[in-house]
Amino acid sequence: MNKLFLILFISLAISSFGQNKEGFKDYDWFQAKYIKFKPGKASEARRLLHEYLYKANEISGRLVLTFESDMGEWDHIAYLHLKDGTKQLSYENAEIETKWWNAVVKLAGSEQRAKEIIEEYNNCILNEKYNLVRMRNMQEQMSRKE
């Protein structure tokens, strides 16, 4: 429930600025997800991420930047691209979410097994936090070479 209130608050705050107004026109928006796994559950969580959830991102076309950490407050950090900008957070069933879920079902073999996988993953989580972040000139930044 706290996640829902946070998302609604952030959506309303950002929409008051207007994404296409000066200052926000060159930004791509991401939902940042910070996760701390329960003690002894990081390996299981990462296995589920690699076997199902990351693959579902790829199949669905969802851009997610993921980071894993073995120290600090968070074990897993994911930045989910909001293709439709901040207004995507207000969609009850955004198209990309539906595509992603269908990919999880396909990988799992059935909707029941997909639900079990999500439940297994959620049972690995001790704490999570959400935030809204933006990246200026994403295409330019993503194409940079060292």
TAJO-V490371 format. One record per backbone hydrogen bond with DSSP energy under -1.0 kcal/mol. NH is the residue of the N-H (numbers start at 1). CO is the residue of the C=O. E is the energy in kcal/mol with one decimal. If there is no record, write none. Layout:
NH|CO|E, NH|CO|E
//
This chain:
5|1|-2.2, 6|2|-2.5, 7|3|-2.8, 8|4|-2.6, 9|5|-2.7, 10|6|-2.8, 11|7|-2.8, 12|8|-2.5, 13|9|-2.5, 14|10|-2.9, 15|11|-2.7, 16|12|-1.3, 17|14|-1.3, 18|14|-1.7, 21|18|-1.4, 24|21|-2.3, 27|24|-1.4, 28|135|-2.6, 30|133|-3.1, 31|80|-2.6, 32|131|-2.8, 33|78|-3.0, 34|129|-3.1, 35|76|-2.9, 36|127|-3.1, 38|124|-3.1, 41|38|-2.3, 45|41|-2.6, 46|42|-2.8, 47|43|-2.1, 48|44|-2.2, 49|45|-2.4, 50|46|-2.6, 51|47|-2.9, 52|48|-2.1, 53|48|-1.6, 54|49|-3.6, 56|52|-2.4, 57|53|-1.8, 58|54|-2.0, 59|55|-2.7, 60|56|-2.4, 61|57|-1.1, 62|57|-1.7, 65|79|-2.3, 67|77|-2.7, 69|75|-2.4, 75|35|-2.5, 76|35|-2.1, 77|67|-2.8, 78|33|-2.5, 79|65|-2.8, 80|31|-2.6, 81|63|-2.7, 82|29|-3.2, 83|81|-1.1, 85|82|-2.7, 88|85|-1.9, 89|86|-1.5, 90|87|-1.4, 91|88|-1.1, 98|94|-2.0, 99|95|-2.5, 100|96|-2.4, 101|97|-2.7, 102|98|-2.5, 103|99|-1.8, 104|100|-2.2, 105|101|-2.5, 106|102|-2.2, 107|103|-2.6, 108|104|-2.6, 109|105|-2.0, 114|110|-2.1, 115|111|-2.3, 116|112|-1.9, 117|113|-2.4, 118|114|-2.3, 119|115|-2.3, 120|116|-2.8, 121|117|-2.6, 122|118|-2.9, 123|119|-2.1, 124|121|-1.7, 125|122|-1.2, 126|36|-2.9, 127|36|-1.9, 129|34|-2.3, 131|32|-2.1, 133|30|-2.6, 135|28|-2.8, 137|26|-3.0, 141|137|-2.3, 142|138|-3.0, 143|139|-1.1
//
